[in-house]
Amino acid sequence: MTEDKFSITLLFNANKVFDRKVLEGIGMYLQTTGVNWDLYLEEDFRGRLEQIYAWQGDGIIADFDDPEIRRALENSSRPVVGVGGSHSNQADYPKVPYVATDNFELVNAAYTHLRQKGFSQFAFYGVPDPLGVIWPKERELAMKELVNREGYKCDFYNGRITQPASWQSAMDELGRWLLRLPKPVGIVAVTDARARHLLQACELVGLMVPDQVSIVGIDDDEVVRNLHKISLTSVKQGCVDIGYKAASILHKMLNKGKRYEEIHLIKPLGVVERASTDYKAVDDPYVIQALHFVRQNACKGIKVEQVADFVGVSRSNLEKRFTFERGHSLHNEIHQVKLNRACELLKTTSLELNDVAMQSGYPSLQYLYAIFKKHFSETPKQYRSNYS
């Protein structure tokens, strides 16, 4: 028996990484179940309400984090499934089936990651209250609950909404806030985009990441994480699962002709650790400076002598201090940073192997092959194939 064909509209803004991944999950549901849906989505992937009241379709999946979309659809006569963020107040949930990212667990994952790194001083970088949008405040409330529960102090700062005309002054203000924080400090940013501001502001005022300031974002946005030379640790949301679940609920509503009020919270997939939280407690100021210089410059082909020159002590003195604090040599630290960079490029990009070698600080492709054979017993090409 052939299933009825339904016309479905998707109201999302795919300029947002959350919305893009939710759409991916909806598409996955269509592919795996073979449902017969005719999808309507604006050509520029932005949800618009202008024609929705005259639309004659059968069902809607929409981003209810957009307050205008929520107001327009919450009382719709057609089947609607909303997606968005979770709420600490049950009364804030819409009166339609709703699939939400669990804001508390997103922040808890970031906070727990920093706690496990040994931090006892925390900060939270949010956004100014955007009109009608609840999820940033929910994440701020989650951070407050977590630190209060364990008796820690946390400094909260929302800064400005950044615009071209105010960008420099916003960065200056952010830098001054960062300088006032106790060090070392672990900071949870409300999104990856805000985390990137932190990375830039730290560089502006001379704070070392991750040795003085460690940063965790939320979204694991593959675009944002590559916009700074220090790669960003981030919490990966279950957005694909959200889209898949939303599509399955709408499918059930269309087939059974019933209305539901149900809430599904989707937990994060975990923390993807990168350089912005590669923190180990170090007391020696010379070693802290050396670590910062190595992380910034290892892939430029630096040698131990250049690190010692930067720090301003003899090579033998620095090597002794470094081995005492880190348990391995400075040369090994340089090597590990380069190897980690090569692994990351192989896993997350399609760069030619020659370019991977060059960007990782290796003198030749042959040298890169020798390193991978020694450490992984496989070639860089084989290593990449394991992650494709």
C-alpha positions as CSV (number, residue, x, y, z in Angstrom):
1,M,0.0,0.0,0.0
2,T,1.4,3.4,-1.0
3,E,1.5,6.0,1.7
4,D,-0.2,9.3,1.1
5,K,2.0,12.1,-0.1
6,F,2.2,15.1,2.2
7,S,3.4,18.7,1.6
8,I,5.6,19.9,4.4
9,T,7.2,23.2,5.0
10,L,10.4,23.7,7.0
11,L,10.9,27.1,8.7
12,F,14.5,27.4,9.6
13,N,17.5,29.8,9.2
14,A,20.3,27.7,7.9
15,N,22.8,30.5,8.5
16,K,22.8,29.0,12.0
17,V,24.7,25.8,12.6
18,F,22.0,24.5,14.9
19,D,19.3,24.8,12.1
20,R,21.6,23.3,9.5
21,K,22.2,20.2,11.5
22,V,18.5,19.9,12.4
23,L,17.7,20.0,8.7
24,E,20.3,17.3,8.2
25,G,18.5,15.1,10.7
26,I,15.1,15.7,8.9
27,G,16.8,14.6,5.7
28,M,18.2,11.5,7.4
29,Y,14.7,10.5,8.5
30,L,13.4,10.9,5.0
31,Q,16.2,8.8,3.6
32,T,16.0,6.0,6.1
33,T,12.2,5.7,6.2
34,G,11.3,6.5,2.6
35,V,8.4,8.8,3.6
36,N,6.7,10.5,0.7
37,W,7.0,14.1,1.6
38,D,7.1,17.2,-0.7
39,L,9.3,19.6,1.2
40,Y,9.1,23.4,0.9
41,L,12.1,25.3,2.0
42,E,13.1,28.8,0.9
43,E,15.9,28.9,-1.7
44,D,18.2,30.8,0.6
45,F,17.2,28.4,3.5
46,R,15.7,31.2,5.6
47,G,12.3,30.6,7.2
48,R,9.8,33.3,6.3
49,L,6.2,33.7,7.6
50,E,4.8,36.1,4.9
51,Q,2.9,33.4,3.1
52,I,2.3,30.8,5.8
53,Y,-1.3,31.8,6.5
54,A,-2.3,31.2,2.9
55,W,-0.2,28.0,2.6
56,Q,-2.3,24.9,1.9
57,G,0.2,22.3,3.0
58,D,-0.2,19.4,5.5
59,G,2.4,20.0,8.2
60,I,5.2,22.2,9.5
61,I,8.6,21.7,11.3
62,A,9.8,25.0,12.6
63,D,12.5,26.7,14.7
64,F,10.6,27.8,17.8
65,D,13.7,29.6,19.1
66,D,12.5,32.3,16.7
67,P,9.8,34.1,18.8
68,E,7.9,35.4,15.7
69,I,7.7,31.9,14.2
70,R,6.5,30.5,17.6
71,R,3.8,33.1,18.0
72,A,2.5,32.5,14.4
73,L,2.4,28.7,14.6
74,E,1.7,27.8,18.2
75,N,-2.1,27.8,17.6
76,S,-2.0,26.6,14.0
77,S,-4.8,24.3,12.8
78,R,-2.2,22.2,10.9
79,P,0.2,19.7,12.5
80,V,3.2,21.6,13.8
81,V,6.4,20.3,15.5
82,G,8.7,22.8,17.1
83,V,12.4,22.5,17.7
84,G,14.6,24.7,19.8
85,G,16.1,25.0,23.3
86,S,15.0,23.5,26.6
87,H,13.4,25.6,29.3
88,S,13.9,25.5,33.1
89,N,10.3,26.7,33.6
90,Q,7.9,24.1,32.3
91,A,5.3,26.9,31.5
92,D,7.7,28.3,28.9
93,Y,7.3,25.2,26.6
94,P,5.0,25.6,23.6
95,K,1.6,23.8,23.3
96,V,2.8,21.7,20.4
97,P,5.1,18.7,20.1
98,Y,8.6,20.1,20.9
99,V,12.1,18.6,20.5
100,A,14.7,20.5,22.3
101,T,18.5,20.6,22.8
102,D,19.0,20.2,26.6
103,N,20.6,23.6,27.5
104,F,21.4,22.5,31.1
105,E,23.3,19.4,29.9
106,L,25.1,21.5,27.2
107,V,26.5,23.8,29.9
108,N,27.1,20.9,32.3
109,A,29.3,19.2,29.7
110,A,31.4,22.3,29.2
111,Y,31.6,23.0,33.0
112,T,32.5,19.4,33.8
113,H,35.2,19.4,31.2
114,L,36.8,22.4,32.8
115,R,36.4,20.9,36.3
116,Q,38.2,17.7,35.1
117,K,41.0,19.9,33.9
118,G,41.5,21.1,37.5
119,F,39.9,24.5,37.3
120,S,38.4,26.1,40.4
121,Q,37.8,29.6,39.0
122,F,35.2,30.0,36.3
123,A,33.6,32.6,34.1
124,F,30.7,32.7,31.6
125,Y,30.5,34.8,28.5
126,G,27.0,35.2,27.2
127,V,25.1,37.6,25.0
128,P,23.0,40.7,25.8
129,D,19.4,39.8,26.3
130,P,18.0,39.4,22.7
131,L,14.3,40.3,22.5
132,G,12.2,37.2,23.0
133,V,15.0,34.7,22.7
134,I,15.2,32.5,25.8
135,W,18.0,30.0,25.2
136,P,21.0,32.3,26.0
137,K,19.5,33.1,29.4
138,E,18.8,29.4,30.0
139,R,22.5,28.6,29.5
140,E,23.5,31.4,31.9
141,L,21.0,30.1,34.5
142,A,22.5,26.6,34.1
143,M,26.0,27.8,34.7
144,K,24.8,29.7,37.9
145,E,23.1,26.5,39.2
146,L,26.2,24.4,38.5
147,V,28.8,26.6,40.2
148,N,26.4,27.4,43.2
149,R,25.8,23.7,43.7
150,E,29.5,23.0,44.2
151,G,30.3,26.3,46.0
152,Y,32.5,27.9,43.3
153,K,32.4,31.5,42.2
154,C,31.8,32.5,38.6
155,D,32.1,35.8,36.8
156,F,29.3,36.5,34.3
157,Y,29.7,38.9,31.4
158,N,27.4,39.4,28.4
159,G,29.3,42.1,26.5
160,R,27.8,43.6,23.4
161,I,26.1,42.4,20.2
162,T,29.0,42.9,17.8
163,Q,28.6,45.2,14.8
164,P,31.2,46.7,12.5
165,A,31.0,50.2,14.0
166,S,31.4,48.9,17.6
167,W,33.6,45.9,17.0
168,Q,36.9,47.4,18.3
169,S,35.3,49.0,21.4
170,A,33.5,45.7,22.1
171,M,36.8,43.8,21.9
172,D,38.5,46.4,24.2
173,E,35.8,46.0,26.8
174,L,36.0,42.2,26.5
175,G,39.8,42.3,27.0
176,R,39.5,44.5,30.1
177,W,37.0,42.0,31.6
178,L,39.4,39.1,30.8
179,L,42.3,40.9,32.5
180,R,40.2,41.4,35.7
181,L,39.4,37.7,36.0
182,P,41.5,35.5,38.5
183,K,43.9,33.2,36.7
184,P,44.0,30.5,35.6
185,V,40.3,30.6,34.7
186,G,38.0,28.3,32.7
187,I,35.4,30.1,30.6
188,V,32.2,28.6,29.2
189,A,31.0,30.6,26.2
190,V,27.3,30.5,25.2
191,T,28.2,29.7,21.6
192,D,31.2,29.0,19.5
193,A,30.9,32.5,17.9
194,R,31.2,34.1,21.3
195,A,34.1,31.8,22.2
196,R,35.9,33.1,19.1
197,H,35.6,36.6,20.5
198,L,37.3,35.4,23.7
199,L,40.2,33.9,21.7
200,Q,40.7,37.1,19.8
201,A,40.4,39.3,22.9
202,C,43.0,37.1,24.8
203,E,45.4,37.6,21.9
204,L,44.7,41.4,22.0
205,V,45.6,41.8,25.7
206,G,48.4,39.2,25.8
207,L,46.6,36.5,27.8
208,M,47.8,32.9,27.1
209,V,45.3,30.3,26.0
210,P,44.9,27.7,27.5
211,D,47.5,28.3,30.3
212,Q,45.9,31.4,31.8
213,V,42.5,31.3,30.1
214,S,40.8,28.0,28.9
215,I,37.7,28.3,26.7
216,V,34.9,26.0,25.8
217,G,32.3,26.9,23.2
218,I,28.9,25.3,22.4
219,D,27.9,24.1,18.8
220,D,31.2,22.5,17.5
221,D,30.7,24.7,14.5
222,E,33.3,23.5,11.9
223,V,33.5,26.9,10.3
224,V,34.1,28.9,13.5
225,R,36.6,26.5,15.0
226,N,39.0,27.2,12.2
227,L,38.8,31.0,12.3
228,H,41.6,31.3,14.9
229,K,45.0,29.8,15.2
230,I,44.1,28.2,18.5
231,S,41.5,25.5,17.8
232,L,38.4,25.6,19.9
233,T,37.1,23.0,22.3
234,S,33.4,22.8,22.0
235,V,30.3,20.9,23.1
236,K,28.7,19.0,20.2
237,Q,24.9,19.2,20.2
238,G,22.6,16.4,19.2
239,C,21.1,18.5,16.4
240,V,20.8,15.7,13.9
241,D,19.0,13.6,16.4
242,I,16.6,16.6,17.1
243,G,15.7,16.8,13.4
244,Y,15.3,13.1,13.1
245,K,13.0,13.0,16.1
246,A,11.0,16.0,14.9
247,A,10.4,14.4,11.6
248,S,9.3,11.1,13.2
249,I,6.8,12.9,15.4
250,L,5.3,14.8,12.4
251,H,5.1,11.6,10.5
252,K,3.1,10.0,13.4
253,M,0.7,13.0,13.5
254,L,0.0,13.0,9.8
255,N,-0.7,9.3,9.7
256,K,-2.8,9.1,12.8
257,G,-4.6,12.5,12.4
258,K,-4.0,13.3,16.1
259,R,-2.6,16.3,17.9
260,Y,0.0,15.7,20.6
261,E,1.7,17.8,23.3
262,E,5.0,16.1,24.1
263,I,8.5,17.3,25.0
264,H,11.7,15.5,24.1
265,L,15.0,16.7,25.4
266,I,18.1,15.7,23.4
267,K,21.4,15.5,25.3
268,P,24.7,16.7,23.8
269,L,26.9,14.2,22.1
270,G,29.9,15.2,24.2
271,V,32.9,17.6,24.3
272,V,35.3,17.7,21.4
273,E,38.6,18.7,23.0
274,R,41.0,20.9,21.2
275,A,43.8,23.3,22.0
276,S,41.8,25.9,23.8
277,T,41.5,23.6,26.9
278,D,44.8,21.7,26.5
279,Y,45.5,22.8,30.1
280,K,47.7,21.2,32.7
281,A,48.4,23.0,36.0
282,V,51.9,24.6,35.6
283,D,53.4,26.9,38.3
284,D,56.7,27.9,36.6
285,P,56.2,31.2,34.7
286,Y,59.0,30.3,32.3
287,V,57.4,27.0,31.4
288,I,54.0,28.8,30.9
289,Q,55.6,31.2,28.5
290,A,57.4,28.3,26.7
291,L,54.1,26.4,26.3
292,H,52.4,29.4,24.9
293,F,55.1,30.1,22.4
294,V,55.3,26.4,21.3
295,R,51.5,26.2,20.8
296,Q,51.6,29.4,18.7
297,N,54.7,28.6,16.6
298,A,55.5,24.9,16.6
299,C,54.0,24.4,13.1
300,K,56.4,27.1,11.8
301,G,59.3,24.8,12.2
302,I,60.8,26.3,15.4
303,K,63.6,24.7,17.4
304,V,64.2,24.5,21.1
305,E,66.8,27.3,20.9
306,Q,64.1,29.7,19.6
307,V,61.8,28.9,22.5
308,A,64.6,29.6,25.0
309,D,65.4,32.9,23.3
310,F,61.8,33.9,23.6
311,V,61.5,33.0,27.3
312,G,64.9,34.7,28.0
313,V,66.7,31.8,29.8
314,S,69.4,29.3,28.8
315,R,68.3,26.2,26.9
316,S,69.6,23.9,29.7
317,N,67.8,25.9,32.4
318,L,64.5,25.8,30.4
319,E,64.8,22.1,29.5
320,K,65.3,21.3,33.2
321,R,62.3,23.4,34.3
322,F,60.1,22.1,31.4
323,T,60.9,18.4,32.1
324,F,60.2,18.9,35.8
325,E,56.8,20.5,35.2
326,R,55.6,18.5,32.2
327,G,57.3,15.1,32.5
328,H,58.8,15.3,29.0
329,S,61.3,17.4,27.0
330,L,60.6,20.7,25.2
331,H,61.6,19.0,22.0
332,N,58.9,16.4,22.6
333,E,56.3,19.1,23.2
334,I,57.1,20.7,19.9
335,H,56.9,17.4,18.2
336,Q,53.5,16.6,19.8
337,V,51.9,19.9,18.8
338,K,53.0,19.3,15.2
339,L,51.7,15.8,15.1
340,N,48.4,16.8,16.7
341,R,48.0,19.5,14.0
342,A,48.7,17.0,11.2
343,C,46.2,14.5,12.7
344,E,43.5,17.3,12.9
345,L,44.1,18.4,9.3
346,L,43.8,14.8,8.1
347,K,40.6,14.2,10.0
348,T,38.8,17.4,9.3
349,T,40.0,18.7,5.9
350,S,40.6,17.4,2.4
351,L,43.9,19.2,2.0
352,E,46.5,17.6,-0.2
353,L,49.1,15.6,1.8
354,N,51.9,18.0,0.8
355,D,49.9,20.9,2.2
356,V,49.2,18.9,5.4
357,A,52.9,18.4,5.9
358,M,53.7,22.1,5.2
359,Q,50.9,23.4,7.5
360,S,52.1,21.1,10.3
361,G,55.7,22.3,10.2
362,Y,57.3,19.2,8.6
363,P,60.0,19.8,6.0
364,S,58.7,17.3,3.4
365,L,55.9,14.8,2.7
366,Q,58.4,12.0,3.1
367,Y,59.2,13.2,6.6
368,L,55.4,13.2,7.4
369,Y,55.2,9.6,6.2
370,A,58.1,8.6,8.4
371,I,56.5,10.2,11.4
372,F,53.1,8.5,10.9
373,K,54.7,5.1,10.2
374,K,56.7,5.5,13.5
375,H,53.7,6.6,15.7
376,F,50.7,4.9,14.1
377,S,52.2,2.1,11.9
378,E,50.3,3.5,8.9
379,T,50.6,6.2,6.3
380,P,48.9,9.6,6.5
381,K,46.5,8.5,3.7
382,Q,45.6,5.4,5.7
383,Y,45.1,7.5,8.8
384,R,42.7,9.8,7.0
385,S,40.7,6.9,5.5
386,N,39.9,5.8,9.1
387,Y,38.0,9.1,9.6
388,S,36.3,9.4,6.2
